[in-house]
Amino acid sequence: MNLSRRDLLKASGLGAAALALGGAGVTSASASENPAASTQLLPKPSGKRVVIIGGGWGGLTAARYIKKEAPEAEVVVLEKRDTFISCPISNEWLAGEVPMDFLTRDYFTAAKDFGYKMVQTTVTDINRETRTVKTTTGSIGYDYLLLSPGIAYDYSKWFGNDTQAAERCRQECPPALMSGSEHVALKKMLEDFEGGNFIISIPDGAYRCPPAPYERAAMMAHYMQKNGIKGKIIILDPKAKPAPKGPGFMAAYKELYPDIVEYRANSLVKTVDLDKKEVVVTITQEDGRTEEERIPYAAANLMPVNKASEIIAMAGVSQGKAGWGMMSSPTFQTKADERVFVIGDAVGGYPYPKSGSIANGQGHIAASHIAAMIQGRPVLKDVTLPQNICYSMLNKEEAISIGVTYSLMDDKDLNGNDIKVIKPKMTENNTRSTALGKTTHSWYKGMMSDIFGS
Ligand SMILES: Cc1cc2nc3c(=O)[nH]c(=O)nc-3n(C[C@H](O)[C@H](O)[C@H](O)COP(=O)(O)OP(=O)(O)OC[C@H]3O[C@@H](n4cnc5c(N)ncnc54)[C@H](O)[C@@H]3O)c2cc1C
């Protein structure tokens, strides 16, 4: 057990009440209780047990399909939240175009309908030698472990080791890349906004849902236009142009919101002066020279560098400073341990974007691999790789989309050995249309149906 990590979880208030739900009945413990390490979350099953950490897009997909393919196994999802709230479609909700109900699901119904168990608790440690996961409310053993814990924020580039400044920034300028209070606070900021600069800063490096901040800028501008709010949305982008590439977002900003959205390329946030309400930006010129500018804000949605959830490091299957999970196969089995899988946004080393579509596809693939291992069947070698499609709403009705298909191709490694690599191929539909707007909702409903059954 790593004490500092446990202390961190305690300090951040994550040691919440526990509620074990599903076939095993209900157990609960209050937040103030410190359960002995020997407390077992659930009785030992007669067969194999799969523990899934993270009840989001990836984890819940895997839970349903492992149980479907290997019904004899016990499948247990450990999730710290009480309610599922979707990030996809949240930008439409931010602009008041869909109700919160559209984004939320309870965890109980799907667990009951599909036969897996949901335990509301926070994971604090993983021991691969004893195959045990520790949580704030007890321990649980596993035969197979699947990690889909998503991302975490890294504010160190802006505030060094000053965790208080980082937390202040998260609360005053919520990044809203994770659902919950950050999204609700951002919506209130938009509703209270009376003019001036509303800054949206895009993270440096790999981050959750590449088109999401650009979609957010459009939907916030739509809200301002609709409500006659005079003010500017300034997008600070460390890149030279929006990802996905192509004219889609830039054309929409120009045609729909010429007086509202201002896009600034090659603009990297260096730090934030929270007292003066100024973002300090390093701007890189075309000739490589840099200059610094302080941009005042009335409100801000500042997204820091993304890294993997600390769960990946806890399991000892991470790599690099950002700590993304490292896999040995396209079925998301980790390099370090054949019993441990990583899916979703926490995956590293593959050319996959961090998207709900991909997390769902990876959940299906890992589920098949784990079910085959449980039943002693040969594991499928030639898997169908996950495919990505992301729709971005630009106003109440219109959207653009970007899709990526992936294939396994022959290649050589640095020593000239034959290897298989995953190659992406991008397709874009940058012409905004109401047809794509409608497809956005059908896609979302299809995903919710695959994960929750409705
Ligand atoms: C604004 C926005 C718009 C988006 N739009 C789209 C879109 O249109 N299309 C698309 O495909 N994707 C979209 N995404 C991306 C999508 O939301 C993510 O890629 C997806 O949620 C990743 O799934 P995941 O399972 O990896 O992580 P998550 O869905 O975040 O699930 C991780 C879960 O792990 C839990 N957890 C973490 N740590 C612990 C712990 N210690 N103990 C217990 N539980 C823990 C968390 O509470 C969380 O519920 C969008 C994202 C944002 C922010």
The ligand as a Gaussian input file, in Angstrom:
#p B3LYP/6-31G(d) Opt

LIG

0 1
 C      -17.143000      17.358000     -23.567000
 C      -16.851000      15.979000     -24.071000
 C      -17.495000      15.511000     -25.203000
 C      -17.242000      14.233000     -25.679000
 N      -17.882000      13.820000     -26.813000
 C      -17.626000      12.598000     -27.313000
 C      -18.281000      12.158000     -28.506000
 O      -19.092000      12.879000     -29.103000
 N      -17.991000      10.930000     -28.968000
 C      -17.118000      10.104000     -28.336000
 O      -16.915000       8.987000     -28.808000
 N      -16.467000      10.490000     -27.196000
 C      -16.697000      11.711000     -26.670000
 N      -16.078000      12.106000     -25.509000
 C      -15.052000      11.233000     -24.888000
 C      -15.627000      10.167000     -23.947000
 O      -16.398000      10.744000     -22.915000
 C      -14.487000       9.377000     -23.305000
 O      -13.578000       9.014000     -24.298000
 C      -15.003000       8.118000     -22.596000
 O      -15.769000       8.513000     -21.482000
 C      -13.837000       7.232000     -22.150000
 O      -14.321000       6.096000     -21.505000
 P      -13.485000       5.422000     -20.309000
 O      -14.230000       4.197000     -19.923000
 O      -12.054000       5.340000     -20.668000
 O      -13.545000       6.523000     -19.139000
 P      -14.813000       7.082000     -18.358000
 O      -16.036000       6.995000     -19.176000
 O      -14.412000       8.413000     -17.824000
 O      -14.974000       6.085000     -17.124000
 C      -13.998000       6.005000     -16.118000
 C      -14.691000       5.692000     -14.794000
 O      -13.712000       5.261000     -13.847000
 C      -14.099000       5.742000     -12.571000
 N      -12.925000       5.755000     -11.679000
 C      -11.764000       6.422000     -11.869000
 N      -10.933000       6.211000     -10.827000
 C      -11.583000       5.383000      -9.963000
 C      -11.244000       4.804000      -8.707000
 N      -10.074000       5.060000      -8.084000
 N      -12.140000       4.000000      -8.111000
 C      -13.358000       3.748000      -8.689000
 N      -13.725000       4.271000      -9.876000
 C      -12.857000       5.073000     -10.513000
 C      -14.624000       7.149000     -12.897000
 O      -15.464000       7.639000     -11.860000
 C      -15.373000       6.927000     -14.208000
 O      -16.749000       6.687000     -14.024000
 C      -16.318000      13.386000     -25.006000
 C      -15.672000      13.864000     -23.860000
 C      -15.922000      15.151000     -23.398000
 C      -15.225000      15.620000     -22.152000

